[in-house]
Amino acid sequence: MYREFAGKRREWTHHLHLRYGPIVRIAPNEVSFASREAVKEIYTSGGSGFDKARFYTLFENFDLPDAEDLKMMKELSYSSSLRKQYFQHYYPRLAKVLDKIASLRGRRAVGLTPRYVLDTARDAAVSPHTVLHKLRTYEPEGSDYKAAASECMDHLVAGIDTTGDGLCFLMHQLSLPASQHVQERLHAELAANSAASLDDLPYLDAVVKEGLRIFSPIPMSFPRVVPAGGKVVDGVWLPGGTIVSCQPHTLHRLDESVFPLPEEFRPERWLQEEGAAERNQLFFAFSAGGRGCIGKK
């Protein structure tokens, strides 16, 4: 819990894997894995049966104050609300008390963006083909549209924050003197194939994948719950209710037979035929299975 509040869980978990290997018990009821076998069993095998853990209630939203465009922009650009969400997750009653105290003092208890999303979900005039219109049709008569707004909020965060972070990290890496040869090769490919589809440019694809490998926008664990009756994950039997997870940061680094020199930015590794299947099986930037990120396509 301390490392989650301190923003160090990813690094701490990775350090444990470096010390103990691909299977690590990180809490009395939680096990972290870093292997192809575990990814397949937890996230992809026949629907897997591994439901999302309570961690994902962090992405439930609303009951918030008014918003202003400039303050909202600053909040989206510079604010980190994950620590507050952790507090609400672990201490929900205390969080509500503190929010009420803050509102009585005239302070914002929560962020600005959710208010804007909720008002838009309730009142905005939208075309029938839009996602918001379709979400509204599933709300019961007299609904406050919070379910639709929460879904839109998730789309906002998933579609903007992750893309922006991934591009920011990649642009920074490409700007470094050590990446000059990558810039030159990428520029040459783009210049020689100006009419080609971006999907048909292998080096561009390799650069993007290497950027996502080293700088995954969501590098931390994706927790799931072992179904009732227990399951075997990577040769280890676990009782029902155990939280299990894999994290991109470790999957993209731990097995150096698959990713040699894992901390180095080397797009060329994705162009090699040897080991391609293993690399793609451990590539976890979008998670995997039916609940993987739809942005992958």
DRENBALUM-80175 format. One record per residue (C-alpha): residue in one letter; z, y, x. Coordinates in pm, 1 decimal. Last residue first. Layout:
<pts>
[pt a, [Z, Y, X]],
...
</pts>
This chain:
<pts>
[pt k, [-3358.0, -192.7, -618.9]],
[pt k, [-3032.7, -176.8, -426.4]],
[pt g, [-2914.9, 101.3, -658.1]],
[pt i, [-2815.6, -168.1, -909.7]],
[pt c, [-2502.3, -227.1, -701.7]],
[pt g, [-2383.5, -587.0, -712.4]],
[pt r, [-2219.2, -717.0, -1028.3]],
[pt g, [-2466.9, -1001.2, -1080.4]],
[pt g, [-2439.7, -1116.5, -720.5]],
[pt a, [-2379.2, -920.5, -403.0]],
[pt s, [-2210.4, -607.0, -264.5]],
[pt f, [-2454.7, -319.9, -205.2]],
[pt a, [-2365.1, -269.7, 163.7]],
[pt f, [-2312.8, -645.9, 203.1]],
[pt f, [-2566.5, -761.9, 460.9]],
[pt l, [-2416.4, -1095.3, 568.5]],
[pt q, [-2685.4, -1306.8, 402.2]],
[pt n, [-2953.6, -1066.5, 523.8]],
[pt r, [-2844.8, -1105.0, 884.7]],
[pt e, [-2827.1, -1484.5, 857.4]],
[pt a, [-3176.1, -1508.3, 708.4]],
[pt a, [-3323.0, -1279.4, 975.4]],
[pt g, [-3171.7, -1476.3, 1264.9]],
[pt e, [-3498.7, -1504.9, 1452.7]],
[pt e, [-3765.5, -1299.3, 1277.9]],
[pt q, [-3667.5, -980.2, 1458.8]],
[pt l, [-3747.8, -655.9, 1277.3]],
[pt w, [-3390.7, -602.9, 1153.6]],
[pt r, [-3255.4, -600.0, 1511.3]],
[pt e, [-3493.6, -313.4, 1589.9]],
[pt p, [-3276.3, -74.5, 1389.2]],
[pt r, [-3018.4, -74.7, 1672.6]],
[pt f, [-2722.8, 157.8, 1618.7]],
[pt e, [-2452.1, 7.8, 1841.7]],
[pt e, [-2112.0, -95.7, 1704.4]],
[pt p, [-2227.7, -452.7, 1637.8]],
[pt l, [-2334.1, -531.8, 1995.2]],
[pt p, [-2488.8, -858.2, 1872.0]],
[pt f, [-2503.6, -886.0, 1489.8]],
[pt v, [-2558.7, -1251.6, 1395.0]],
[pt s, [-2396.4, -1414.7, 1697.6]],
[pt e, [-2160.3, -1117.6, 1692.7]],
[pt d, [-1997.7, -1240.6, 1371.8]],
[pt l, [-1736.2, -973.6, 1294.6]],
[pt r, [-1951.7, -663.6, 1259.1]],
[pt h, [-2142.0, -628.1, 930.3]],
[pt l, [-1904.5, -858.4, 740.6]],
[pt t, [-1616.1, -643.6, 865.7]],
[pt h, [-1731.1, -303.5, 738.8]],
[pt p, [-1888.5, -461.0, 430.4]],
[pt q, [-1552.5, -584.4, 294.9]],
[pt c, [-1488.0, -925.7, 142.0]],
[pt s, [-1229.4, -998.5, -123.8]],
[pt v, [-981.5, -1236.2, -281.6]],
[pt i, [-690.8, -1166.4, -516.9]],
[pt t, [-504.8, -1483.7, -613.0]],
[pt g, [-469.0, -1528.2, -988.9]],
[pt g, [-561.1, -1896.5, -987.4]],
[pt p, [-445.2, -2084.0, -678.0]],
[pt l, [-651.8, -2084.8, -356.3]],
[pt w, [-802.6, -2385.8, -180.7]],
[pt v, [-953.0, -2300.2, 160.5]],
[pt g, [-1288.0, -2445.6, 270.9]],
[pt d, [-1478.8, -2118.8, 249.6]],
[pt v, [-1330.9, -2048.6, -93.4]],
[pt v, [-1197.9, -2343.4, -294.1]],
[pt k, [-1091.8, -2241.8, -643.0]],
[pt g, [-782.5, -2232.4, -861.7]],
[pt g, [-707.6, -2354.3, -1213.2]],
[pt a, [-736.2, -2007.2, -1363.3]],
[pt p, [-1001.1, -1794.9, -1194.3]],
[pt v, [-952.9, -1638.6, -847.5]],
[pt v, [-943.6, -1259.4, -890.0]],
[pt r, [-1192.5, -1023.2, -724.1]],
[pt p, [-1151.8, -735.7, -480.3]],
[pt f, [-1443.3, -543.6, -322.4]],
[pt s, [-1290.1, -449.0, 14.7]],
[pt m, [-1373.3, -127.1, 200.5]],
[pt p, [-1698.0, 3.5, 350.6]],
[pt i, [-1824.0, 197.2, 47.4]],
[pt p, [-2092.2, 426.9, 192.3]],
[pt s, [-2170.2, 156.4, 451.6]],
[pt f, [-2205.2, 334.6, 786.4]],
[pt i, [-2287.2, 61.6, 1038.7]],
[pt r, [-2485.2, -170.2, 811.3]],
[pt l, [-2611.7, 106.4, 584.5]],
[pt g, [-2762.2, 289.0, 881.9]],
[pt e, [-2908.8, -36.0, 1011.7]],
[pt k, [-3063.8, -98.1, 670.4]],
[pt v, [-3215.1, 251.3, 658.6]],
[pt v, [-3358.6, 226.5, 1008.8]],
[pt a, [-3501.3, -122.1, 943.1]],
[pt d, [-3667.8, -8.5, 620.6]],
[pt l, [-3822.7, 285.5, 803.8]],
[pt y, [-3941.5, 41.0, 1069.8]],
[pt p, [-4101.2, -187.6, 812.6]],
[pt l, [-4298.7, 76.1, 620.7]],
[pt d, [-4445.0, -94.0, 311.5]],
[pt d, [-4162.6, 1.5, 74.8]],
[pt l, [-4230.4, 366.5, 155.9]],
[pt s, [-4571.0, 322.6, -3.1]],
[pt a, [-4854.9, 410.2, 228.7]],
[pt a, [-5056.5, 732.8, 218.8]],
[pt s, [-4896.7, 891.2, 526.9]],
[pt n, [-4913.9, 569.0, 726.0]],
[pt a, [-4977.1, 682.3, 1083.8]],
[pt a, [-4749.6, 986.4, 1052.2]],
[pt l, [-4465.4, 782.0, 899.4]],
[pt e, [-4485.0, 513.6, 1168.8]],
[pt a, [-4502.6, 769.3, 1449.0]],
[pt h, [-4207.5, 963.2, 1309.4]],
[pt l, [-3999.3, 644.8, 1295.3]],
[pt r, [-4087.7, 555.1, 1654.8]],
[pt e, [-4003.7, 903.8, 1777.3]],
[pt q, [-3679.7, 931.6, 1581.1]],
[pt v, [-3564.1, 589.7, 1701.7]],
[pt h, [-3642.1, 686.3, 2063.8]],
[pt q, [-3434.7, 1001.9, 2016.6]],
[pt s, [-3136.6, 803.2, 1888.0]],
[pt a, [-2918.3, 845.0, 2197.8]],
[pt p, [-2972.8, 1220.3, 2175.9]],
[pt l, [-2792.3, 1220.8, 1838.1]],
[pt s, [-2975.1, 1358.5, 1533.4]],
[pt l, [-3061.8, 1010.9, 1403.9]],
[pt q, [-2691.9, 923.2, 1378.3]],
[pt h, [-2612.4, 1242.1, 1187.5]],
[pt m, [-2903.4, 1184.5, 950.4]],
[pt l, [-2778.6, 828.5, 885.0]],
[pt f, [-2420.8, 934.8, 810.6]],
[pt c, [-2533.7, 1210.0, 575.1]],
[pt l, [-2787.5, 984.5, 404.3]],
[pt g, [-2524.0, 718.7, 331.3]],
[pt d, [-2271.4, 975.5, 213.4]],
[pt g, [-2518.4, 1142.7, -20.4]],
[pt t, [-2635.6, 813.3, -167.4]],
[pt t, [-2278.0, 692.3, -216.6]],
[pt d, [-2151.7, 1016.9, -367.0]],
[pt i, [-2446.9, 1074.3, -600.6]],
[pt g, [-2533.2, 750.8, -781.1]],
[pt a, [-2197.1, 575.8, -779.3]],
[pt v, [-1998.5, 891.3, -856.3]],
[pt l, [-2222.7, 1014.0, -1135.5]],
[pt h, [-2282.1, 664.2, -1275.0]],
[pt d, [-1906.2, 607.9, -1287.6]],
[pt m, [-1863.1, 936.8, -1471.9]],
[pt c, [-2135.7, 838.0, -1716.0]],
[pt e, [-1949.1, 515.0, -1795.4]],
[pt s, [-1627.8, 712.4, -1844.2]],
[pt a, [-1809.2, 954.8, -2073.8]],
[pt a, [-1938.1, 672.2, -2292.5]],
[pt a, [-1589.5, 521.5, -2319.4]],
[pt k, [-1437.5, 864.7, -2380.9]],
[pt y, [-1674.4, 934.8, -2668.1]],
[pt d, [-1396.7, 1074.6, -2894.6]],
[pt s, [-1503.2, 825.2, -3160.1]],
[pt g, [-1532.0, 922.0, -3524.7]],
[pt e, [-1750.7, 624.1, -3609.5]],
[pt p, [-1743.1, 363.2, -3331.4]],
[pt e, [-1919.9, 414.7, -2994.5]],
[pt y, [-2215.7, 186.8, -2921.6]],
[pt t, [-2475.9, 446.3, -3027.4]],
[pt r, [-2318.1, 695.7, -2790.5]],
[pt l, [-2401.7, 479.2, -2489.7]],
[pt k, [-2770.6, 479.3, -2587.7]],
[pt h, [-2773.4, 857.7, -2615.0]],
[pt l, [-2602.1, 888.4, -2276.2]],
[pt v, [-2852.8, 656.8, -2109.8]],
[pt t, [-3142.2, 874.5, -2224.5]],
[pt h, [-3438.2, 761.6, -2437.8]],
[pt p, [-3307.7, 924.2, -2758.0]],
[pt s, [-3309.5, 1272.8, -2602.1]],
[pt v, [-2983.3, 1457.1, -2544.5]],
[pt a, [-2802.2, 1746.7, -2711.1]],
[pt a, [-2468.9, 1775.2, -2530.6]],
[pt d, [-2145.9, 1768.4, -2732.4]],
[pt r, [-1932.6, 1461.6, -2665.6]],
[pt a, [-2080.0, 1321.8, -2344.3]],
[pt t, [-2122.5, 1672.7, -2206.8]],
[pt d, [-1761.3, 1762.2, -2282.2]],
[pt l, [-1644.3, 1440.0, -2114.0]],
[pt v, [-1861.5, 1496.1, -1806.1]],
[pt y, [-1741.3, 1854.6, -1765.9]],
[pt r, [-1379.2, 1752.5, -1803.4]],
[pt p, [-1429.0, 1466.4, -1555.8]],
[pt t, [-1556.2, 1711.9, -1289.6]],
[pt l, [-1252.3, 1935.3, -1283.2]],
[pt g, [-991.5, 1716.8, -1118.4]],
[pt v, [-635.1, 1638.7, -1222.9]],
[pt a, [-295.8, 1799.6, -1281.1]],
[pt r, [-438.1, 2149.2, -1256.7]],
[pt r, [-146.2, 2385.9, -1226.0]],
[pt g, [-8.4, 2604.4, -1500.9]],
[pt r, [351.5, 2510.5, -1436.5]],
[pt l, [363.1, 2310.6, -1759.3]],
[pt s, [44.0, 2132.0, -1647.9]],
[pt a, [204.6, 2027.5, -1318.5]],
[pt i, [512.6, 1893.6, -1494.0]],
[pt k, [293.8, 1693.1, -1732.6]],
[pt d, [93.3, 1548.2, -1442.0]],
[pt l, [415.8, 1456.7, -1260.7]],
[pt v, [539.7, 1264.6, -1563.4]],
[pt k, [205.7, 1086.0, -1605.3]],
[pt a, [205.7, 984.2, -1236.6]],
[pt l, [560.4, 849.5, -1268.0]],
[pt r, [450.5, 621.7, -1549.3]],
[pt p, [136.5, 499.7, -1369.4]],
[pt y, [300.9, 422.3, -1031.6]],
[pt y, [66.6, 179.9, -848.9]],
[pt h, [-262.3, 279.4, -1011.5]],
[pt q, [-177.7, 646.6, -1064.9]],
[pt f, [-72.4, 673.1, -698.9]],
[pt y, [-393.0, 498.4, -588.7]],
[pt q, [-589.5, 745.5, -799.3]],
[pt k, [-413.1, 1036.2, -628.0]],
[pt r, [-501.5, 895.2, -286.8]],
[pt l, [-862.2, 845.8, -400.8]],
[pt s, [-901.2, 1207.7, -511.3]],
[pt s, [-1057.0, 1340.8, -191.2]],
[pt s, [-1181.1, 1697.5, -236.4]],
[pt y, [-1451.8, 1859.3, -27.0]],
[pt s, [-1791.6, 1847.5, -192.5]],
[pt l, [-1719.8, 1732.1, -547.3]],
[pt e, [-1410.9, 1951.2, -571.7]],
[pt k, [-1589.3, 2248.8, -423.4]],
[pt m, [-1872.5, 2205.0, -674.0]],
[pt m, [-1624.5, 2177.6, -960.1]],
[pt k, [-1450.9, 2494.3, -848.3]],
[pt l, [-1785.5, 2672.6, -849.3]],
[pt d, [-1893.7, 2538.6, -1188.1]],
[pt e, [-1566.3, 2596.5, -1372.7]],
[pt a, [-1379.6, 2318.2, -1550.6]],
[pt d, [-1125.1, 2295.7, -1831.8]],
[pt p, [-838.9, 2043.0, -1826.0]],
[pt l, [-839.7, 1658.0, -1834.0]],
[pt d, [-772.2, 1366.3, -2065.8]],
[pt f, [-1019.3, 1149.7, -1871.1]],
[pt n, [-1112.6, 852.9, -1650.0]],
[pt e, [-1104.1, 485.0, -1567.1]],
[pt f, [-1230.8, 424.2, -1215.2]],
[pt l, [-892.4, 332.5, -1069.9]],
[pt t, [-892.3, 50.9, -1326.5]],
[pt y, [-1112.3, -120.9, -1067.1]],
[pt f, [-808.7, -219.4, -859.1]],
[pt r, [-702.7, -444.1, -1145.8]],
[pt a, [-923.4, -712.1, -987.6]],
[pt k, [-1279.9, -787.5, -1090.6]],
[pt d, [-1331.9, -1133.5, -1235.3]],
[pt f, [-1414.1, -1434.1, -1016.3]],
[pt g, [-1596.8, -1671.2, -1250.4]],
[pt s, [-1869.9, -1712.6, -986.4]],
[pt g, [-2158.1, -1628.9, -1225.1]],
[pt g, [-2326.1, -1939.5, -1090.6]],
[pt s, [-2228.7, -1870.7, -728.4]],
[pt t, [-2280.5, -1500.9, -647.6]],
[pt y, [-1969.3, -1295.6, -571.3]],
[pt i, [-1676.0, -1513.9, -467.9]],
[pt e, [-1853.8, -1834.1, -364.4]],
[pt k, [-2155.9, -1675.5, -194.1]],
[pt v, [-1956.5, -1406.0, -17.1]],
[pt a, [-1706.0, -1667.6, 99.7]],
[pt e, [-1974.7, -1890.8, 249.4]],
[pt r, [-2141.2, -1598.3, 427.0]],
[pt s, [-1812.3, -1517.2, 601.5]],
[pt a, [-1556.8, -1236.2, 628.3]],
[pt f, [-1272.8, -1320.5, 389.8]],
[pt s, [-959.7, -1129.5, 284.4]],
[pt v, [-676.9, -1306.2, 102.9]],
[pt e, [-434.4, -1149.0, -144.8]],
[pt n, [-126.5, -1280.1, -327.9]],
[pt p, [146.3, -1246.5, -63.7]],
[pt a, [-61.1, -979.8, 117.7]],
[pt i, [-322.7, -970.5, 394.9]],
[pt r, [-394.1, -1344.6, 420.2]],
[pt v, [-682.6, -1356.0, 666.0]],
[pt i, [-994.8, -1576.0, 677.7]],
[pt p, [-1281.8, -1478.3, 911.1]],
[pt g, [-1077.2, -1473.7, 1234.9]],
[pt y, [-718.5, -1393.7, 1334.2]],
[pt r, [-736.2, -1094.7, 1569.2]],
[pt l, [-1073.5, -944.9, 1480.7]],
[pt h, [-1002.5, -1021.3, 1115.3]],
[pt l, [-667.8, -841.9, 1135.0]],
[pt h, [-833.1, -538.4, 1295.6]],
[pt h, [-1089.4, -530.9, 1013.6]],
[pt t, [-812.8, -527.1, 754.2]],
[pt w, [-636.6, -239.8, 930.6]],
[pt e, [-959.5, -41.9, 968.3]],
[pt r, [-1047.3, -81.5, 600.1]],
[pt r, [-691.1, -14.6, 480.7]],
[pt k, [-650.7, 307.6, 680.8]],
[pt g, [-685.8, 578.9, 414.6]],
[pt a, [-315.8, 667.0, 445.8]],
[pt f, [-250.2, 585.4, 79.5]],
[pt e, [-428.4, 251.4, 121.2]],
[pt r, [-247.0, 185.6, 449.0]],
[pt y, [90.3, 240.4, 282.8]],
[pt m, [0.0, 0.0, 0.0]],
</pts>
